[in-house]
């Protein structure tokens, strides 16, 4: 899979405090956006059910907006 296969080209409208869902079948989880890069193309997300966190592209195919 190439890097471009994971991008939809349509970023979600996430903001600081938005709840997001990771929809990969092997790793379903929800998280909260704690920062959005100035470019608006990625966000720092803290996942609720494990210690994972980091920057994720807002147009990733497995990232969906649950609540602004």
NORQUI-V959030 format. One record per residue. RES is the residue in one letter. D_LAST is the distance of its C-alpha to the last C-alpha in Angstrom with 2 decimals. Layout:
RES_D_LAST + RES_D_LAST
//
This chain:
X_30.62 + X_30.10 + X_27.17 + X_26.20 + X_26.01 + X_22.69 + X_20.91 + X_19.74 + X_19.76 + X_16.44 + X_13.65 + X_10.09 + X_7.79 + X_6.32 + X_6.56 + X_8.34 + X_6.94 + X_4.32 + X_6.44 + X_8.61 + X_11.97 + X_15.28 + X_17.43 + X_20.83 + X_23.40 + X_25.01 + X_22.02 + X_19.19 + X_16.74 + X_13.22 + X_12.00 + X_9.84 + X_9.53 + X_12.18 + X_13.14 + X_12.86 + X_16.35 + X_17.62 + X_18.34 + X_14.72 + X_16.21 + X_15.37 + X_13.31 + X_14.77 + X_13.50 + X_15.10 + X_15.83 + X_16.32 + X_19.57 + X_21.56 + X_22.18 + X_20.89 + X_18.67 + X_18.84 + X_17.72 + X_16.69 + X_16.68 + X_13.45 + X_15.78 + X_17.23 + X_18.35 + X_17.27 + X_13.63 + X_11.05 + X_7.30 + X_7.06 + X_3.80 + X_0.00
//
